[in-house]
Amino acid sequence: MGYYELFAQKIPVKDFSLRHTVESAQPLAFYSKYDALSNTLTYPTFTQIINVAFKGDEKKGELVGVGRHGGIDSELRRRFRLGDKMSYIYKKINTDRFIGAAIKRFYGMRLTLNDPWEATLCFVVSQNNNVKRIRGIVLKLIDRFGQPIKDDNDKIVAKAFPTSQDIASASIEELKECGAGFRAEYIKEAAEFFASNLGNVNGDYYELKEALMSVKGIGDKVADCIALMGFGKLEAFPIDTWAKRVLEHAYFNGRSKSIEALHDFTLERWGKYAGYAQQYLFWYGRQEKDWYNEKLGK
């Protein structure tokens, strides 16, 4: 019996795009293998490799997951937030022509809910970095520090995503050898923080963000990314250079605003779904060349 034939799960889905979700600079973009032609995805968890295929269109389709161990159904439902009613969320965040254009362009894009440590490692690596380099570093960390995943014949077929304990045990120099550079110190401190807290970092959004920002190397934007995509705090609105530029153009006629003022604005405008609004606005701003010429229509 082959390695990927043991457990399979088929889940009907609506308002879902695997491609838009995987390609939108969320954690899976930094370490999974996605094939656009076949619309399939492969990624490691802490214990196994998951194969995912999507059949259908963005309105209605079927998500198929295959792996060596059980729990495929819960993994996919959690990872891709399949419980989110997108038709309702779209109504809540579609407040103007600008975000309406973003929804139309990337219809079906979901936020992902990743393990908190996975999200933390990916976003600490992401600082002052581009997707290609982030991906290269994360893949090297997986290859060097991830636990071996073996097939039925005891042959190593892949490496698991490294745990916080795996990374906390590494030296700064070893992390630098994976291309982490100045981020190596931040990666190790974050790993030690998660390893020592044993997953007890939580609380409400504000308490969580404060706890995350107590770790050296985790600032406002990275903390919000972790809160949103690692802990599922949908009110989190990560603001990097692109998100700031889009918000100022679309909603403030190009006037510069402080990060604090923008956070207040996003929470007031989109409330508990601000994180979804951010993902659509951010990715639209990154991918659409003509977005800056659009005028906001209410």
VMD Tcl script that draws the C-alpha trace (Angstrom):
set ca {
  {0.00 0.00 0.00}
  {1.36 3.40 -0.97}
  {2.19 6.18 1.43}
  {-0.67 8.50 0.48}
  {-3.44 5.90 0.24}
  {-4.31 5.43 3.90}
  {-6.64 8.29 4.79}
  {-8.70 10.48 2.47}
  {-11.43 13.03 3.02}
  {-13.76 14.82 0.60}
  {-15.40 18.04 1.71}
  {-17.94 20.04 -0.35}
  {-17.18 23.76 -0.24}
  {-18.72 27.00 -1.44}
  {-17.08 30.36 -2.17}
  {-13.60 28.90 -2.13}
  {-10.45 29.31 -4.24}
  {-7.45 27.17 -3.38}
  {-5.25 29.17 -5.71}
  {-6.11 32.61 -4.35}
  {-5.78 31.33 -0.80}
  {-2.40 29.66 -1.23}
  {-0.82 32.37 -3.36}
  {-1.80 35.33 -1.13}
  {1.34 35.49 1.07}
  {-0.15 33.52 3.96}
  {2.00 30.91 5.76}
  {1.25 28.11 3.29}
  {2.80 30.24 0.54}
  {6.12 30.02 2.38}
  {6.49 26.25 2.63}
  {3.85 24.36 0.65}
  {4.11 23.12 -2.92}
  {1.25 24.33 -5.08}
  {0.62 23.35 -8.69}
  {-1.74 25.77 -10.43}
  {-2.29 23.52 -13.46}
  {-3.71 20.64 -11.43}
  {-4.90 22.88 -8.58}
  {-3.18 20.66 -6.01}
  {-1.27 21.43 -2.85}
  {1.21 19.53 -0.68}
  {2.41 20.70 2.72}
  {3.91 19.28 5.92}
  {2.34 19.39 9.36}
  {4.21 18.41 12.53}
  {3.43 14.73 11.90}
  {2.60 14.08 8.26}
  {2.40 15.32 4.69}
  {-1.00 16.48 3.50}
  {-2.00 16.32 -0.17}
  {-4.90 18.56 -1.17}
  {-6.80 18.85 -4.45}
  {-9.65 21.18 -5.34}
  {-12.23 20.34 -8.00}
  {-14.89 22.74 -9.15}
  {-15.09 26.51 -9.46}
  {-14.98 29.40 -7.01}
  {-18.70 29.19 -6.33}
  {-18.99 25.49 -5.58}
  {-16.56 22.58 -5.50}
  {-14.94 19.79 -3.56}
  {-11.80 19.81 -1.44}
  {-10.03 16.46 -1.26}
  {-7.35 15.81 1.36}
  {-5.10 12.77 1.67}
  {-2.51 11.88 4.32}
  {-0.93 9.05 6.25}
  {-2.70 9.67 9.55}
  {-6.27 10.48 10.51}
  {-7.70 13.89 11.27}
  {-7.70 15.03 7.64}
  {-11.23 16.41 7.89}
  {-10.52 18.56 10.94}
  {-7.15 19.65 9.50}
  {-8.69 20.95 6.28}
  {-11.69 22.53 7.97}
  {-9.43 24.37 10.39}
  {-6.61 25.25 8.01}
  {-8.89 26.72 5.34}
  {-11.52 28.08 7.73}
  {-14.24 26.11 5.96}
  {-16.72 27.03 8.66}
  {-16.62 30.69 7.63}
  {-19.78 31.73 5.79}
  {-18.19 33.80 3.07}
  {-21.45 35.16 1.66}
  {-22.12 36.78 5.04}
  {-18.51 37.97 5.47}
  {-18.54 39.53 2.01}
  {-21.67 41.48 2.92}
  {-20.01 42.74 6.10}
  {-16.73 43.86 4.53}
  {-17.93 45.02 1.09}
  {-18.35 48.62 2.21}
  {-17.21 50.42 -0.95}
  {-16.17 50.12 -4.57}
  {-12.50 49.61 -3.79}
  {-12.86 46.55 -1.60}
  {-15.67 45.37 -3.87}
  {-13.16 45.26 -6.72}
  {-10.76 43.30 -4.52}
  {-13.44 40.73 -3.67}
  {-14.38 40.35 -7.33}
  {-10.75 39.89 -8.38}
  {-9.93 37.32 -5.67}
  {-13.32 35.77 -5.03}
  {-13.09 32.70 -2.80}
  {-9.81 33.64 -1.12}
  {-9.90 32.44 2.48}
  {-7.88 33.40 5.46}
  {-6.03 30.36 6.76}
  {-5.79 29.27 10.38}
  {-2.37 27.78 10.95}
  {-0.69 26.42 14.04}
  {0.41 29.48 16.09}
  {4.06 28.43 15.98}
  {3.96 27.81 12.22}
  {2.56 31.30 11.69}
  {5.11 32.81 14.06}
  {8.13 31.24 12.39}
  {6.92 32.23 8.93}
  {6.15 35.83 9.82}
  {9.31 36.41 11.85}
  {11.24 35.24 8.79}
  {9.11 37.54 6.60}
  {10.44 40.77 8.09}
  {12.13 42.99 5.48}
  {11.94 40.11 3.07}
  {10.20 39.00 -0.14}
  {8.17 35.85 -0.71}
  {10.90 34.06 -2.68}
  {13.51 34.58 0.06}
  {11.05 33.84 2.88}
  {10.17 30.58 1.20}
  {13.82 29.65 0.70}
  {14.64 30.23 4.37}
  {11.58 28.39 5.74}
  {12.20 25.40 3.47}
  {15.81 25.21 4.65}
  {14.67 25.34 8.27}
  {12.22 22.50 7.61}
  {14.87 20.42 5.86}
  {17.44 20.91 8.60}
  {15.35 20.84 11.77}
  {12.12 19.06 10.86}
  {11.62 15.52 12.13}
  {11.82 12.77 9.47}
  {8.56 11.48 8.02}
  {8.87 7.85 6.92}
  {6.84 5.56 4.72}
  {5.75 2.00 5.50}
  {9.21 0.75 4.56}
  {10.92 3.09 7.05}
  {12.22 5.25 4.22}
  {12.40 9.01 4.83}
  {10.04 10.66 2.35}
  {9.85 14.19 3.76}
  {10.50 16.40 6.77}
  {7.84 17.64 9.15}
  {7.41 21.30 9.99}
  {9.88 21.91 12.86}
  {8.38 22.44 16.29}
  {9.31 25.37 18.48}
  {11.38 22.93 20.56}
  {13.26 21.84 17.43}
  {14.18 25.44 16.62}
  {14.84 26.46 20.23}
  {17.49 23.71 20.40}
  {19.34 25.14 17.39}
  {22.17 27.62 17.68}
  {22.11 31.12 16.22}
  {24.84 30.07 13.82}
  {22.85 27.06 12.62}
  {19.86 29.27 11.95}
  {22.04 31.71 10.04}
  {23.30 28.84 7.91}
  {19.69 28.48 6.72}
  {19.81 32.06 5.41}
  {18.04 33.69 8.36}
  {20.67 36.42 8.77}
  {19.82 39.01 11.43}
  {16.47 37.24 11.92}
  {18.21 34.21 13.45}
  {18.23 35.82 16.89}
  {14.54 36.68 16.60}
  {13.66 33.19 15.40}
  {15.43 31.56 18.32}
  {13.89 33.89 20.89}
  {10.40 33.32 19.45}
  {10.98 29.55 19.51}
  {12.11 29.66 23.14}
  {9.07 31.78 23.99}
  {6.65 29.30 22.43}
  {8.49 26.24 23.76}
  {8.45 27.58 27.33}
  {4.83 28.72 27.18}
  {3.73 25.35 25.78}
  {0.95 26.89 23.69}
  {-0.55 28.93 26.51}
  {-0.12 32.23 24.68}
  {-3.69 33.41 24.12}
  {-6.25 35.69 25.69}
  {-8.32 38.28 23.85}
  {-6.90 40.04 20.81}
  {-5.26 42.88 22.73}
  {-3.78 40.65 25.44}
  {-2.45 38.27 22.81}
  {-0.89 41.05 20.75}
  {0.80 42.50 23.83}
  {2.21 39.09 24.74}
  {3.52 38.52 21.22}
  {5.13 41.96 21.07}
  {7.05 41.21 24.25}
  {9.20 38.88 22.12}
  {12.21 40.56 20.55}
  {11.73 40.92 16.83}
  {7.92 40.81 16.86}
  {6.49 44.24 16.16}
  {3.01 45.55 15.45}
  {2.61 44.12 11.95}
  {4.08 40.66 12.66}
  {2.06 40.38 15.89}
  {-1.14 41.08 13.96}
  {-0.20 38.52 11.28}
  {0.32 35.89 13.98}
  {-2.87 36.88 15.82}
  {-4.87 36.68 12.59}
  {-3.43 33.60 10.90}
  {-2.12 31.71 13.92}
  {-4.80 32.39 16.53}
  {-7.78 33.29 14.36}
  {-8.31 36.78 15.78}
  {-10.31 38.19 12.87}
  {-10.25 41.74 14.22}
  {-6.48 41.87 13.64}
  {-5.51 44.05 10.67}
  {-1.78 43.69 9.83}
  {-0.43 46.96 8.48}
  {2.74 46.86 6.42}
  {3.90 49.39 3.83}
  {1.46 48.07 1.22}
  {-1.56 47.94 3.50}
  {-0.81 51.46 4.77}
  {-0.49 52.77 1.22}
  {-3.75 51.17 0.12}
  {-5.69 52.44 3.13}
  {-4.37 55.98 2.78}
  {-5.15 56.07 -0.93}
  {-8.56 54.45 -0.81}
  {-9.95 56.04 2.32}
  {-7.95 59.19 3.12}
  {-7.31 60.73 -0.32}
  {-3.63 59.89 -0.04}
  {-3.10 61.66 3.28}
  {-0.55 60.04 5.58}
  {-1.96 58.47 8.72}
  {-0.33 56.92 11.77}
  {-0.49 53.18 12.29}
  {-2.60 53.78 15.40}
  {-5.10 55.89 13.46}
  {-5.34 53.25 10.75}
  {-5.96 50.51 13.30}
  {-8.78 52.57 14.80}
  {-10.25 53.15 11.34}
  {-10.15 49.49 10.27}
  {-11.72 48.25 13.49}
  {-14.50 50.84 13.28}
  {-15.18 50.17 9.61}
  {-14.97 46.35 9.48}
  {-15.15 45.31 13.13}
  {-14.62 41.64 13.86}
  {-14.04 40.90 10.14}
  {-11.26 43.47 9.71}
  {-8.76 40.68 9.09}
  {-10.66 39.50 6.04}
  {-10.88 43.06 4.73}
  {-7.13 43.39 5.18}
  {-6.34 40.25 3.22}
  {-8.40 41.38 0.25}
  {-7.13 44.98 0.30}
  {-3.50 43.95 0.83}
  {-3.46 41.32 -1.90}
  {-5.37 43.51 -4.35}
  {-2.86 46.29 -3.75}
  {0.05 43.94 -4.34}
  {-1.29 42.24 -7.47}
  {-3.32 44.81 -9.40}
  {-1.15 47.31 -11.29}
  {-3.90 49.88 -11.78}
  {-5.31 49.96 -8.25}
  {-3.70 53.31 -7.49}
  {-5.70 54.95 -10.27}
  {-9.02 53.80 -8.88}
  {-11.20 56.23 -7.01}
  {-13.17 55.19 -3.99}
  {-16.89 55.04 -4.64}
  {-19.31 54.70 -1.76}
}
mol new
graphics top color blue
foreach p $ca { graphics top sphere $p radius 0.5 }
foreach p [lrange $ca 0 end-1] q [lrange $ca 1 end] { graphics top cylinder $p $q radius 0.2 }
display resetview
